[in-house]
C-alpha cells in the first residue's frame, strides 16, 4: 500500500513475506525511483510495477531515516497472490 507525497511515494503497508518485504522494504520508506525512473505518484509506481513480470529484478531507490538506499526486489506472481486470498 502506498501514499503519494510531493516527491515520491511512501510505503504505508506491505504484504507479509511478499517480495517487497523480503527485499527489506519497510513501512515509511519513501520510494524515489524504480529502475532509475523517477516515481512522482502512486500511478507512476503501479504502472512501472505492472510492466514487470514474475522473477523480474527491480531496483528501488528509497529514502529511509534521511539516507538514500538501493534495494533489489524480485517480482512475484500477482495471479498466485490473488489465488491465495
N, CA, C and O atoms as a CHARMM CRD file, in Angstrom:
* protein
*
  340
    1    1 UNK  N      0.85200  -1.17000   0.00000 PROA 1      0.00000
    2    1 UNK  CA     0.00000   0.00000   0.00000 PROA 1      0.00000
    3    1 UNK  C      0.89000   1.22200   0.00000 PROA 1      0.00000
    4    1 UNK  O      1.92000   1.23500   0.67400 PROA 1      0.00000
    5    2 UNK  N      0.51300   2.25400  -0.74500 PROA 2      0.00000
    6    2 UNK  CA     1.37800   3.42200  -0.88900 PROA 2      0.00000
    7    2 UNK  C      0.55600   4.69900  -0.86000 PROA 2      0.00000
    8    2 UNK  O     -0.59400   4.73400  -1.29800 PROA 2      0.00000
    9    3 UNK  N      1.17200   5.73900  -0.33400 PROA 3      0.00000
   10    3 UNK  CA     0.55400   7.06200  -0.31000 PROA 3      0.00000
   11    3 UNK  C      1.47300   8.02800  -1.03300 PROA 3      0.00000
   12    3 UNK  O      2.67400   8.05400  -0.76400 PROA 3      0.00000
   13    4 UNK  N      0.91800   8.84400  -1.96800 PROA 4      0.00000
   14    4 UNK  CA     1.75400   9.79600  -2.68700 PROA 4      0.00000
   15    4 UNK  C      2.14400  10.97500  -1.80000 PROA 4      0.00000
   16    4 UNK  O      1.38700  11.37600  -0.91600 PROA 4      0.00000
   17    5 UNK  N      3.32100  11.52000  -2.04200 PROA 5      0.00000
   18    5 UNK  CA     3.80000  12.72800  -1.38700 PROA 5      0.00000
   19    5 UNK  C      4.21600  13.69700  -2.47300 PROA 5      0.00000
   20    5 UNK  O      4.09200  13.40000  -3.66100 PROA 5      0.00000
   21    6 UNK  N      4.71100  14.85600  -2.06700 PROA 6      0.00000
   22    6 UNK  CA     5.15200  15.83600  -3.04600 PROA 6      0.00000
   23    6 UNK  C      6.27800  15.27000  -3.91600 PROA 6      0.00000
   24    6 UNK  O      6.35100  15.55300  -5.11200 PROA 6      0.00000
   25    7 UNK  N      7.14700  14.47400  -3.30700 PROA 7      0.00000
   26    7 UNK  CA     8.24500  13.84600  -4.04200 PROA 7      0.00000
   27    7 UNK  C      8.30100  12.37400  -3.67000 PROA 7      0.00000
   28    7 UNK  O      8.67200  12.03800  -2.54600 PROA 7      0.00000
   29    8 UNK  N      7.94100  11.49500  -4.59000 PROA 8      0.00000
   30    8 UNK  CA     7.97200  10.07000  -4.32300 PROA 8      0.00000
   31    8 UNK  C      6.67800   9.55200  -3.72200 PROA 8      0.00000
   32    8 UNK  O      5.67400  10.26000  -3.64800 PROA 8      0.00000
   33    9 UNK  N      6.73000   8.29700  -3.29400 PROA 9      0.00000
   34    9 UNK  CA     5.56400   7.60500  -2.73200 PROA 9      0.00000
   35    9 UNK  C      6.02400   6.90300  -1.46200 PROA 9      0.00000
   36    9 UNK  O      7.02900   6.19200  -1.47000 PROA 9      0.00000
   37   10 UNK  N      5.28200   7.10400  -0.36400 PROA 10     0.00000
   38   10 UNK  CA     5.66300   6.48400   0.90100 PROA 10     0.00000
   39   10 UNK  C      4.92800   5.15900   1.07500 PROA 10     0.00000
   40   10 UNK  O      3.74100   5.05200   0.76500 PROA 10     0.00000
   41   11 UNK  N      5.63800   4.15900   1.56900 PROA 11     0.00000
   42   11 UNK  CA     5.05800   2.84000   1.81000 PROA 11     0.00000
   43   11 UNK  C      4.27600   2.87900   3.11300 PROA 11     0.00000
   44   11 UNK  O      4.80800   3.23800   4.16400 PROA 11     0.00000
   45   12 UNK  N      2.99700   2.50100   3.02800 PROA 12     0.00000
   46   12 UNK  CA     2.12100   2.52300   4.20100 PROA 12     0.00000
   47   12 UNK  C      1.74700   1.12300   4.66100 PROA 12     0.00000
   48   12 UNK  O      1.07900   0.97400   5.68500 PROA 12     0.00000
   49   13 UNK  N      2.15700   0.10500   3.93900 PROA 13     0.00000
   50   13 UNK  CA     1.86300  -1.27200   4.32500 PROA 13     0.00000
   51   13 UNK  C      2.46400  -2.23100   3.31900 PROA 13     0.00000
   52   13 UNK  O      2.57900  -1.91900   2.13400 PROA 13     0.00000
   53   14 UNK  N      2.84500  -3.39900   3.80400 PROA 14     0.00000
   54   14 UNK  CA     3.45300  -4.42400   2.95700 PROA 14     0.00000
   55   14 UNK  C      2.75800  -5.75400   3.18000 PROA 14     0.00000
   56   14 UNK  O      2.24600  -6.02100   4.26700 PROA 14     0.00000
   57   15 UNK  N      2.74200  -6.58400   2.15600 PROA 15     0.00000
   58   15 UNK  CA     2.22900  -7.94500   2.28900 PROA 15     0.00000
   59   15 UNK  C      3.28700  -8.74400   3.05300 PROA 15     0.00000
   60   15 UNK  O      4.42900  -8.83100   2.60300 PROA 15     0.00000
   61   16 UNK  N      2.92900  -9.32700   4.19700 PROA 16     0.00000
   62   16 UNK  CA     3.91300 -10.11500   4.94700 PROA 16     0.00000
   63   16 UNK  C      4.51600 -11.21900   4.07500 PROA 16     0.00000
   64   16 UNK  O      3.79100 -11.94700   3.39700 PROA 16     0.00000
   65   17 UNK  N      5.81000 -11.33400   4.09500 PROA 17     0.00000
   66   17 UNK  CA     6.55500 -12.32600   3.31200 PROA 17     0.00000
   67   17 UNK  C      6.41700 -12.14400   1.80700 PROA 17     0.00000
   68   17 UNK  O      6.76700 -13.04400   1.04300 PROA 17     0.00000
   69   18 UNK  N      5.90700 -10.98300   1.36700 PROA 18     0.00000
   70   18 UNK  CA     5.83600 -10.68900  -0.05800 PROA 18     0.00000
   71   18 UNK  C      7.20200 -10.25800  -0.57400 PROA 18     0.00000
   72   18 UNK  O      8.12300 -10.05500   0.21700 PROA 18     0.00000
   73   19 UNK  N      7.34600 -10.11700  -1.88400 PROA 19     0.00000
   74   19 UNK  CA     8.64300  -9.76000  -2.46200 PROA 19     0.00000
   75   19 UNK  C      9.23100  -8.46500  -1.89900 PROA 19     0.00000
   76   19 UNK  O     10.43200  -8.39700  -1.63700 PROA 19     0.00000
   77   20 UNK  N      8.40600  -7.44500  -1.71300 PROA 20     0.00000
   78   20 UNK  CA     8.91900  -6.16800  -1.19900 PROA 20     0.00000
   79   20 UNK  C      9.41800  -6.31600   0.23300 PROA 20     0.00000
   80   20 UNK  O     10.49100  -5.81800   0.57500 PROA 20     0.00000
   81   21 UNK  N      8.64800  -6.99500   1.06300 PROA 21     0.00000
   82   21 UNK  CA     9.05500  -7.19900   2.46000 PROA 21     0.00000
   83   21 UNK  C     10.32900  -8.03800   2.53100 PROA 21     0.00000
   84   21 UNK  O     11.21700  -7.74700   3.33200 PROA 21     0.00000
   85   22 UNK  N     10.42200  -9.06700   1.70700 PROA 22     0.00000
   86   22 UNK  CA    11.61500  -9.92500   1.70800 PROA 22     0.00000
   87   22 UNK  C     12.86200  -9.17000   1.26100 PROA 22     0.00000
   88   22 UNK  O     13.97500  -9.51700   1.65700 PROA 22     0.00000
   89   23 UNK  N     12.67900  -8.13700   0.43500 PROA 23     0.00000
   90   23 UNK  CA    13.82500  -7.36900  -0.05900 PROA 23     0.00000
   91   23 UNK  C     14.32500  -6.35200   0.95600 PROA 23     0.00000
   92   23 UNK  O     15.39200  -5.76500   0.77600 PROA 23     0.00000
   93   24 UNK  N     13.55900  -6.14200   2.02300 PROA 24     0.00000
   94   24 UNK  CA    13.97100  -5.17900   3.03800 PROA 24     0.00000
   95   24 UNK  C     13.20100  -3.88000   3.01600 PROA 24     0.00000
   96   24 UNK  O     13.47400  -3.00000   3.83200 PROA 24     0.00000
   97   25 UNK  N     12.23900  -3.72300   2.10200 PROA 25     0.00000
   98   25 UNK  CA    11.40400  -2.52500   2.09000 PROA 25     0.00000
   99   25 UNK  C     10.59500  -2.48000   3.37700 PROA 25     0.00000
  100   25 UNK  O     10.13200  -3.51500   3.85600 PROA 25     0.00000
  101   26 UNK  N     10.42000  -1.27700   3.94500 PROA 26     0.00000
  102   26 UNK  CA     9.72200  -1.14400   5.22400 PROA 26     0.00000
  103   26 UNK  C      8.65700  -0.06100   5.15400 PROA 26     0.00000
  104   26 UNK  O      8.73300   0.86100   4.34100 PROA 26     0.00000
  105   27 UNK  N      7.65400  -0.19400   6.03300 PROA 27     0.00000
  106   27 UNK  CA     6.65600   0.86600   6.17400 PROA 27     0.00000
  107   27 UNK  C      7.39200   2.17300   6.44100 PROA 27     0.00000
  108   27 UNK  O      8.33400   2.21700   7.23100 PROA 27     0.00000
  109   28 UNK  N      6.95300   3.22700   5.77600 PROA 28     0.00000
  110   28 UNK  CA     7.57100   4.53500   5.96100 PROA 28     0.00000
  111   28 UNK  C      8.66600   4.84800   4.95900 PROA 28     0.00000
  112   28 UNK  O      9.08000   6.00200   4.85200 PROA 28     0.00000
  113   29 UNK  N      9.15500   3.84000   4.21100 PROA 29     0.00000
  114   29 UNK  CA    10.15600   4.11000   3.17900 PROA 29     0.00000
  115   29 UNK  C      9.53800   4.98900   2.10000 PROA 29     0.00000
  116   29 UNK  O      8.38000   4.80800   1.72600 PROA 29     0.00000
  117   30 UNK  N     10.31400   5.92900   1.61100 PROA 30     0.00000
  118   30 UNK  CA     9.88600   6.81500   0.53600 PROA 30     0.00000
  119   30 UNK  C     10.53400   6.32800  -0.75200 PROA 30     0.00000
  120   30 UNK  O     11.75600   6.38300  -0.89200 PROA 30     0.00000
  121   31 UNK  N      9.72000   5.84900  -1.69700 PROA 31     0.00000
  122   31 UNK  CA    10.25100   5.36900  -2.98000 PROA 31     0.00000
  123   31 UNK  C     10.50100   6.57200  -3.87500 PROA 31     0.00000
  124   31 UNK  O      9.58700   7.33700  -4.18300 PROA 31     0.00000
  125   32 UNK  N     11.75900   6.72700  -4.28900 PROA 32     0.00000
  126   32 UNK  CA    12.15600   7.83800  -5.15000 PROA 32     0.00000
  127   32 UNK  C     12.23700   7.42200  -6.61400 PROA 32     0.00000
  128   32 UNK  O     11.89100   8.19600  -7.50700 PROA 32     0.00000
  129   33 UNK  N     12.69800   6.18600  -6.85700 PROA 33     0.00000
  130   33 UNK  CA    12.79700   5.72800  -8.24500 PROA 33     0.00000
  131   33 UNK  C     12.66300   4.21500  -8.31200 PROA 33     0.00000
  132   33 UNK  O     12.90500   3.49800  -7.34100 PROA 33     0.00000
  133   34 UNK  N     12.27200   3.75900  -9.49100 PROA 34     0.00000
  134   34 UNK  CA    12.13100   2.33500  -9.77900 PROA 34     0.00000
  135   34 UNK  C     12.87800   2.08800 -11.08000 PROA 34     0.00000
  136   34 UNK  O     12.51000   2.63400 -12.12000 PROA 34     0.00000
  137   35 UNK  N     13.91900   1.27400 -11.03000 PROA 35     0.00000
  138   35 UNK  CA    14.78200   1.02700 -12.19500 PROA 35     0.00000
  139   35 UNK  C     15.21900   2.34000 -12.84600 PROA 35     0.00000
  140   35 UNK  O     15.13900   2.50200 -14.06400 PROA 35     0.00000
  141   36 UNK  N     15.68200   3.27400 -12.01000 PROA 36     0.00000
  142   36 UNK  CA    16.22500   4.57700 -12.42400 PROA 36     0.00000
  143   36 UNK  C     15.17500   5.52600 -13.00900 PROA 36     0.00000
  144   36 UNK  O     15.52900   6.60000 -13.49400 PROA 36     0.00000
  145   37 UNK  N     13.89700   5.15300 -12.97400 PROA 37     0.00000
  146   37 UNK  CA    12.82500   6.05500 -13.40900 PROA 37     0.00000
  147   37 UNK  C     12.22800   6.71300 -12.17400 PROA 37     0.00000
  148   37 UNK  O     11.81700   6.02400 -11.24100 PROA 37     0.00000
  149   38 UNK  N     12.17900   8.04100 -12.16400 PROA 38     0.00000
  150   38 UNK  CA    11.64500   8.77400 -11.02500 PROA 38     0.00000
  151   38 UNK  C     10.18600   8.39700 -10.77400 PROA 38     0.00000
  152   38 UNK  O      9.39300   8.29200 -11.71000 PROA 38     0.00000
  153   39 UNK  N      9.84600   8.19900  -9.52000 PROA 39     0.00000
  154   39 UNK  CA     8.47100   7.89500  -9.11500 PROA 39     0.00000
  155   39 UNK  C      7.90800   9.15000  -8.45400 PROA 39     0.00000
  156   39 UNK  O      8.34400   9.54300  -7.37200 PROA 39     0.00000
  157   40 UNK  N      6.93000   9.77600  -9.12000 PROA 40     0.00000
  158   40 UNK  CA     6.35000  11.00600  -8.59200 PROA 40     0.00000
  159   40 UNK  C      4.95700  10.80100  -8.02500 PROA 40     0.00000
  160   40 UNK  O      4.43800  11.66000  -7.31200 PROA 40     0.00000
  161   41 UNK  N      4.35000   9.66200  -8.34200 PROA 41     0.00000
  162   41 UNK  CA     2.97600   9.43600  -7.89100 PROA 41     0.00000
  163   41 UNK  C      2.73600   7.93800  -7.71300 PROA 41     0.00000
  164   41 UNK  O      3.51900   7.10600  -8.17100 PROA 41     0.00000
  165   42 UNK  N      1.65300   7.62600  -7.04900 PROA 42     0.00000
  166   42 UNK  CA     1.26300   6.22200  -6.88700 PROA 42     0.00000
  167   42 UNK  C      1.00500   5.60400  -8.26100 PROA 42     0.00000
  168   42 UNK  O      1.33500   4.44200  -8.49900 PROA 42     0.00000
  169   43 UNK  N      0.41300   6.38800  -9.16000 PROA 43     0.00000
  170   43 UNK  CA     0.15200   5.91400 -10.52400 PROA 43     0.00000
  171   43 UNK  C      1.46000   5.51700 -11.20500 PROA 43     0.00000
  172   43 UNK  O      1.54600   4.44500 -11.80400 PROA 43     0.00000
  173   44 UNK  N      2.48500   6.38000 -11.11800 PROA 44     0.00000
  174   44 UNK  CA     3.79800   6.05700 -11.69400 PROA 44     0.00000
  175   44 UNK  C      4.31500   4.72900 -11.15200 PROA 44     0.00000
  176   44 UNK  O      4.79200   3.87800 -11.90300 PROA 44     0.00000
  177   45 UNK  N      4.21100   4.56700  -9.83300 PROA 45     0.00000
  178   45 UNK  CA     4.71400   3.35400  -9.18800 PROA 45     0.00000
  179   45 UNK  C      4.00100   2.11700  -9.71700 PROA 45     0.00000
  180   45 UNK  O      4.64500   1.15400 -10.13100 PROA 45     0.00000
  181   46 UNK  N      2.67200   2.14500  -9.70300 PROA 46     0.00000
  182   46 UNK  CA     1.91200   0.96500 -10.12000 PROA 46     0.00000
  183   46 UNK  C      2.07700   0.66200 -11.60700 PROA 46     0.00000
  184   46 UNK  O      2.17500  -0.50400 -11.98800 PROA 46     0.00000
  185   47 UNK  N      2.11000   1.69400 -12.45400 PROA 47     0.00000
  186   47 UNK  CA     2.31500   1.44600 -13.88900 PROA 47     0.00000
  187   47 UNK  C      3.67000   0.78700 -14.13200 PROA 47     0.00000
  188   47 UNK  O      3.77700  -0.13900 -14.93600 PROA 47     0.00000
  189   48 UNK  N      4.69400   1.25800 -13.44600 PROA 48     0.00000
  190   48 UNK  CA     6.02400   0.66400 -13.59700 PROA 48     0.00000
  191   48 UNK  C      6.04800  -0.77600 -13.10700 PROA 48     0.00000
  192   48 UNK  O      6.62200  -1.64900 -13.75800 PROA 48     0.00000
  193   49 UNK  N      5.42600  -1.02400 -11.96200 PROA 49     0.00000
  194   49 UNK  CA     5.41200  -2.37900 -11.40500 PROA 49     0.00000
  195   49 UNK  C      4.64500  -3.35100 -12.29200 PROA 49     0.00000
  196   49 UNK  O      5.07700  -4.48800 -12.48100 PROA 49     0.00000
  197   50 UNK  N      3.51500  -2.91700 -12.83600 PROA 50     0.00000
  198   50 UNK  CA     2.68500  -3.82300 -13.63600 PROA 50     0.00000
  199   50 UNK  C      3.30900  -4.14000 -14.99000 PROA 50     0.00000
  200   50 UNK  O      2.87000  -5.07500 -15.66000 PROA 50     0.00000
  201   51 UNK  N      4.32900  -3.37700 -15.40900 PROA 51     0.00000
  202   51 UNK  CA     5.03700  -3.69600 -16.66000 PROA 51     0.00000
  203   51 UNK  C      6.04800  -4.82100 -16.45100 PROA 51     0.00000
  204   51 UNK  O      6.59300  -5.35600 -17.41700 PROA 51     0.00000
  205   52 UNK  N      6.29400  -5.17500 -15.21800 PROA 52     0.00000
  206   52 UNK  CA     7.25300  -6.22500 -14.90700 PROA 52     0.00000
  207   52 UNK  C      6.53400  -7.52700 -14.61100 PROA 52     0.00000
  208   52 UNK  O      5.35500  -7.53200 -14.25700 PROA 52     0.00000
  209   53 UNK  N      7.24400  -8.61700 -14.75600 PROA 53     0.00000
  210   53 UNK  CA     6.63200  -9.91700 -14.52800 PROA 53     0.00000
  211   53 UNK  C      7.28600 -10.67000 -13.38200 PROA 53     0.00000
  212   53 UNK  O      8.26500 -10.20600 -12.79700 PROA 53     0.00000
  213   54 UNK  N      6.73300 -11.84200 -13.06700 PROA 54     0.00000
  214   54 UNK  CA     7.30700 -12.67400 -12.01400 PROA 54     0.00000
  215   54 UNK  C      8.77800 -12.98400 -12.30600 PROA 54     0.00000
  216   54 UNK  O      9.13800 -13.34900 -13.42500 PROA 54     0.00000
  217   55 UNK  N      9.60300 -12.83500 -11.30000 PROA 55     0.00000
  218   55 UNK  CA    11.01900 -13.12300 -11.45100 PROA 55     0.00000
  219   55 UNK  C     11.86100 -11.96200 -11.93900 PROA 55     0.00000
  220   55 UNK  O     13.08800 -12.02000 -11.87100 PROA 55     0.00000
  221   56 UNK  N     11.21700 -10.89500 -12.43600 PROA 56     0.00000
  222   56 UNK  CA    11.98200  -9.72500 -12.88300 PROA 56     0.00000
  223   56 UNK  C     12.65900  -9.06700 -11.68600 PROA 56     0.00000
  224   56 UNK  O     12.07500  -8.96800 -10.60700 PROA 56     0.00000
  225   57 UNK  N     13.89500  -8.61800 -11.88900 PROA 57     0.00000
  226   57 UNK  CA    14.62900  -7.89800 -10.84500 PROA 57     0.00000
  227   57 UNK  C     14.30100  -6.41300 -10.96700 PROA 57     0.00000
  228   57 UNK  O     14.36500  -5.83900 -12.05400 PROA 57     0.00000
  229   58 UNK  N     13.95400  -5.80800  -9.85200 PROA 58     0.00000
  230   58 UNK  CA    13.55800  -4.40500  -9.80900 PROA 58     0.00000
  231   58 UNK  C     14.47300  -3.69200  -8.81800 PROA 58     0.00000
  232   58 UNK  O     14.66700  -4.15900  -7.69600 PROA 58     0.00000
  233   59 UNK  N     15.03300  -2.56100  -9.23600 PROA 59     0.00000
  234   59 UNK  CA    15.87600  -1.76300  -8.34900 PROA 59     0.00000
  235   59 UNK  C     15.07700  -0.56000  -7.87200 PROA 59     0.00000
  236   59 UNK  O     14.60900   0.25000  -8.67100 PROA 59     0.00000
  237   60 UNK  N     14.93000  -0.45900  -6.55800 PROA 60     0.00000
  238   60 UNK  CA    14.23800   0.67100  -5.95500 PROA 60     0.00000
  239   60 UNK  C     15.24800   1.56100  -5.24900 PROA 60     0.00000
  240   60 UNK  O     16.12200   1.07500  -4.53200 PROA 60     0.00000
  241   61 UNK  N     15.12500   2.85800  -5.45400 PROA 61     0.00000
  242   61 UNK  CA    15.87300   3.80900  -4.63700 PROA 61     0.00000
  243   61 UNK  C     14.88100   4.37200  -3.63700 PROA 61     0.00000
  244   61 UNK  O     13.85900   4.94100  -4.01900 PROA 61     0.00000
  245   62 UNK  N     15.18200   4.21500  -2.36400 PROA 62     0.00000
  246   62 UNK  CA    14.27900   4.66800  -1.31000 PROA 62     0.00000
  247   62 UNK  C     15.02400   5.57400  -0.34000 PROA 62     0.00000
  248   62 UNK  O     16.24800   5.52100  -0.22700 PROA 62     0.00000
  249   63 UNK  N     14.26100   6.40000   0.35100 PROA 63     0.00000
  250   63 UNK  CA    14.79100   7.23200   1.41600 PROA 63     0.00000
  251   63 UNK  C     14.26000   6.66800   2.72200 PROA 63     0.00000
  252   63 UNK  O     13.05300   6.49300   2.89600 PROA 63     0.00000
  253   64 UNK  N     15.18700   6.38300   3.64800 PROA 64     0.00000
  254   64 UNK  CA    14.81600   5.88000   4.97400 PROA 64     0.00000
  255   64 UNK  C     15.73400   6.55400   5.98900 PROA 64     0.00000
  256   64 UNK  O     16.95700   6.53200   5.85400 PROA 64     0.00000
  257   65 UNK  N     15.12100   7.15000   7.00100 PROA 65     0.00000
  258   65 UNK  CA    15.90900   7.82000   8.04900 PROA 65     0.00000
  259   65 UNK  C     16.90900   8.80500   7.44900 PROA 65     0.00000
  260   65 UNK  O     18.06800   8.86200   7.85900 PROA 65     0.00000
  261   66 UNK  N     16.43600   9.58100   6.46600 PROA 66     0.00000
  262   66 UNK  CA    17.25400  10.60300   5.79800 PROA 66     0.00000
  263   66 UNK  C     18.47500  10.04000   5.07600 PROA 66     0.00000
  264   66 UNK  O     19.44600  10.76100   4.84500 PROA 66     0.00000
  265   67 UNK  N     18.43300   8.76700   4.72300 PROA 67     0.00000
  266   67 UNK  CA    19.50800   8.14800   3.95600 PROA 67     0.00000
  267   67 UNK  C     18.93100   7.46800   2.72300 PROA 67     0.00000
  268   67 UNK  O     17.94500   6.73600   2.80600 PROA 67     0.00000
  269   68 UNK  N     19.56100   7.72000   1.57400 PROA 68     0.00000
  270   68 UNK  CA    19.14800   7.03500   0.34900 PROA 68     0.00000
  271   68 UNK  C     19.67500   5.60500   0.39100 PROA 68     0.00000
  272   68 UNK  O     20.82000   5.35900   0.77100 PROA 68     0.00000
  273   69 UNK  N     18.82400   4.67800  -0.00400 PROA 69     0.00000
  274   69 UNK  CA    19.19600   3.26100  -0.04100 PROA 69     0.00000
  275   69 UNK  C     18.73300   2.67600  -1.36500 PROA 69     0.00000
  276   69 UNK  O     17.75700   3.13500  -1.96100 PROA 69     0.00000
  277   70 UNK  N     19.44400   1.66600  -1.80700 PROA 70     0.00000
  278   70 UNK  CA    19.06500   0.95900  -3.02700 PROA 70     0.00000
  279   70 UNK  C     18.69700  -0.46600  -2.63900 PROA 70     0.00000
  280   70 UNK  O     19.47200  -1.16300  -1.98400 PROA 70     0.00000
  281   71 UNK  N     17.50900  -0.88800  -3.04800 PROA 71     0.00000
  282   71 UNK  CA    17.02600  -2.23200  -2.73800 PROA 71     0.00000
  283   71 UNK  C     16.74400  -2.98500  -4.03000 PROA 71     0.00000
  284   71 UNK  O     16.24500  -2.40800  -4.99600 PROA 71     0.00000
  285   72 UNK  N     17.06100  -4.26400  -4.04300 PROA 72     0.00000
  286   72 UNK  CA    16.76200  -5.13600  -5.17900 PROA 72     0.00000
  287   72 UNK  C     15.57800  -6.02000  -4.80100 PROA 72     0.00000
  288   72 UNK  O     15.61700  -6.73400  -3.79900 PROA 72     0.00000
  289   73 UNK  N     14.53000  -5.96300  -5.61300 PROA 73     0.00000
  290   73 UNK  CA    13.31800  -6.74800  -5.37900 PROA 73     0.00000
  291   73 UNK  C     13.14000  -7.69300  -6.56200 PROA 73     0.00000
  292   73 UNK  O     13.33300  -7.29900  -7.71200 PROA 73     0.00000
  293   74 UNK  N     12.77700  -8.92900  -6.28100 PROA 74     0.00000
  294   74 UNK  CA    12.43100  -9.87500  -7.34000 PROA 74     0.00000
  295   74 UNK  C     10.91600  -9.94600  -7.40700 PROA 74     0.00000
  296   74 UNK  O     10.26000 -10.29400  -6.42600 PROA 74     0.00000
  297   75 UNK  N     10.36200  -9.61600  -8.56600 PROA 75     0.00000
  298   75 UNK  CA     8.91400  -9.57700  -8.74000 PROA 75     0.00000
  299   75 UNK  C      8.25400 -10.92000  -8.46700 PROA 75     0.00000
  300   75 UNK  O      8.78100 -11.97400  -8.82300 PROA 75     0.00000
  301   76 UNK  N      7.09200 -10.85900  -7.82800 PROA 76     0.00000
  302   76 UNK  CA     6.32500 -12.06200  -7.53100 PROA 76     0.00000
  303   76 UNK  C      5.22600 -12.28900  -8.55300 PROA 76     0.00000
  304   76 UNK  O      5.02200 -11.46800  -9.44700 PROA 76     0.00000
  305   77 UNK  N      4.53400 -13.37900  -8.42500 PROA 77     0.00000
  306   77 UNK  CA     3.42800 -13.74100  -9.31200 PROA 77     0.00000
  307   77 UNK  C      2.13200 -13.19100  -8.72700 PROA 77     0.00000
  308   77 UNK  O      1.61200 -13.72100  -7.74500 PROA 77     0.00000
  309   78 UNK  N      1.61000 -12.12000  -9.33800 PROA 78     0.00000
  310   78 UNK  CA     0.38100 -11.48900  -8.82700 PROA 78     0.00000
  311   78 UNK  C     -0.80100 -12.45000  -8.87400 PROA 78     0.00000
  312   78 UNK  O     -1.62200 -12.45900  -7.95600 PROA 78     0.00000
  313   79 UNK  N     -0.90200 -13.25800  -9.92800 PROA 79     0.00000
  314   79 UNK  CA    -2.02400 -14.20200 -10.03800 PROA 79     0.00000
  315   79 UNK  C     -1.98000 -15.19700  -8.88200 PROA 79     0.00000
  316   79 UNK  O     -3.01600 -15.52800  -8.30400 PROA 79     0.00000
  317   80 UNK  N     -0.79200 -15.67000  -8.54800 PROA 80     0.00000
  318   80 UNK  CA    -0.64000 -16.59800  -7.42300 PROA 80     0.00000
  319   80 UNK  C     -1.05000 -15.92300  -6.11600 PROA 80     0.00000
  320   80 UNK  O     -1.70300 -16.54100  -5.27600 PROA 80     0.00000
  321   81 UNK  N     -0.67100 -14.67100  -5.94400 PROA 81     0.00000
  322   81 UNK  CA    -1.04600 -13.92300  -4.74100 PROA 81     0.00000
  323   81 UNK  C     -2.56800 -13.84900  -4.60700 PROA 81     0.00000
  324   81 UNK  O     -3.10700 -14.10300  -3.52900 PROA 81     0.00000
  325   82 UNK  N     -3.26200 -13.50400  -5.69100 PROA 82     0.00000
  326   82 UNK  CA    -4.71800 -13.35400  -5.62000 PROA 82     0.00000
  327   82 UNK  C     -5.42700 -14.69300  -5.43500 PROA 82     0.00000
  328   82 UNK  O     -6.51200 -14.73800  -4.85500 PROA 82     0.00000
  329   83 UNK  N     -4.83500 -15.77500  -5.91400 PROA 83     0.00000
  330   83 UNK  CA    -5.42700 -17.09700  -5.69100 PROA 83     0.00000
  331   83 UNK  C     -5.40400 -17.46500  -4.21200 PROA 83     0.00000
  332   83 UNK  O     -6.25600 -18.22900  -3.75700 PROA 83     0.00000
  333   84 UNK  N     -4.45600 -16.94200  -3.46400 PROA 84     0.00000
  334   84 UNK  CA    -4.32600 -17.26500  -2.04600 PROA 84     0.00000
  335   84 UNK  C     -5.29800 -16.48600  -1.16400 PROA 84     0.00000
  336   84 UNK  O     -5.48700 -16.82800   0.00300 PROA 84     0.00000
  337   85 UNK  N     -5.91000 -15.44800  -1.71000 PROA 85     0.00000
  338   85 UNK  CA    -6.83400 -14.62600  -0.90200 PROA 85     0.00000
  339   85 UNK  C     -8.11100 -15.35400  -0.58400 PROA 85     0.00000
  340   85 UNK  O     -8.98600 -14.80300   0.08400 PROA 85     0.00000
